[in-house]
C-alpha cells in the first residue's frame, strides 16, 4: 500500500486519473450513475487506461511481494468496506443536510 499511497500524493498522477472518464463515473453516487449498455467495455477500457498510467509511473521498480493483495477474499473485503463507507457517507451527508441551520445572534 506504500506505492499506492505515494501515487495518491503525486499531484500529476492524481490530476491525470481524475481526468479519465472512470473517475467522473465513479464519483457519482451509485444510484445516479447512468446505465450503459456497454458498461463492461467502458469499465475495462477505463481501467486499462488507469493501469497504463500507473504502470508507466512504476518504471523499472518492482512492487514488493507484501504490498500485493493476492487473496481474492482480501479484495472482496476491501470492496465491501469501500461500499459500506460510501453508503455511510451518504447517510451522514443526508443527516447533516436535514439539520436546521443555526441562528446567529
C-alpha positions in Angstrom: 0.0 0.0 0.0 3.1 2.3 0.2 3.3 2.6 -3.5 -0.4 3.4 -3.9 -0.1 6.0 -1.1 2.8 7.7 -2.9 0.8 7.7 -6.1 -2.1 9.3 -4.2 0.3 12.1 -3.1 1.6 12.7 -6.6 -0.4 15.7 -8.0 0.3 14.8 -11.6 -1.0 11.3 -11.2 -4.0 12.4 -9.2 -4.8 15.1 -11.8 -4.4 12.6 -14.7 -6.5 9.9 -13.0 -9.3 12.4 -12.2 -9.4 13.5 -15.9 -10.2 9.9 -17.0 -13.9 9.1 -17.6 -13.9 6.4 -15.0 -13.3 8.9 -12.2 -16.3 11.1 -13.2 -18.4 8.0 -13.5 -17.4 6.6 -10.1 -17.5 9.9 -8.3 -21.3 10.0 -8.8 -23.5 8.1 -6.3 -24.3 4.6 -7.5 -28.0 5.4 -7.9 -27.2 8.4 -10.2 -24.7 6.7 -12.5 -26.1 6.4 -16.0 -26.8 2.8 -17.1 -24.7 1.9 -20.0 -25.4 -0.9 -22.4 -21.7 -1.4 -22.8 -20.8 -0.8 -19.2 -18.4 -3.7 -19.1 -16.5 -2.5 -22.1 -16.4 1.1 -20.7 -15.1 -0.1 -17.3 -12.5 -2.4 -19.0 -11.2 0.5 -21.2 -11.2 2.9 -18.3 -9.3 0.5 -16.0 -6.9 -0.2 -18.9 -6.0 3.5 -19.2 -5.5 3.8 -15.5 -3.3 0.7 -15.4 -1.1 2.1 -18.3 -0.6 5.4 -16.4 0.3 3.7 -13.1 2.5 1.0 -14.7 4.3 3.7 -16.6 4.8 5.6 -13.4 6.4 2.5 -11.8 9.1 2.4 -14.4 11.6 -0.4 -13.6 10.7 -0.6 -9.9 9.4 -3.9 -8.6 6.5 -4.0 -6.2 7.5 -5.8 -3.0 5.6 -9.1 -2.5 3.9 -8.0 0.8 2.4 -5.0 -0.9 0.4 -7.1 -3.4 -3.0 -8.3 -2.5 -3.1 -11.9 -3.7 -6.1 -13.3 -1.8 -9.4 -12.6 -3.6 -11.2 -12.5 -0.2 -9.0 -9.6 0.8 -10.0 -7.7 -2.3 -13.7 -8.6 -1.7 -13.4 -7.3 1.9 -11.7 -4.1 0.7 -14.5 -3.6 -1.9 -17.2 -4.3 0.8 -15.6 -1.8 3.1 -15.5 0.8 0.3 -19.1 0.3 -0.5 -20.1 0.4 3.2 -18.2 3.7 3.7 -19.8 5.1 0.5 -23.2 4.2 2.0 -22.3 5.7 5.4 -21.0 8.9 4.0 -24.3 9.3 2.0 -26.3 8.8 5.2 -24.1 11.2 7.2 -24.5 13.9 4.4 -28.2 13.3 4.4 -28.4 13.6 8.2 -26.5 16.9 8.2 -28.5 18.4 5.4 -31.7 17.7 7.3 -30.4 19.6 10.4 -31.8 23.1 10.9 -29.4 25.9 10.2 -28.0 27.6 13.4 -29.3 31.1 14.1 -26.5 33.6 14.8 -27.2 36.4 17.3 
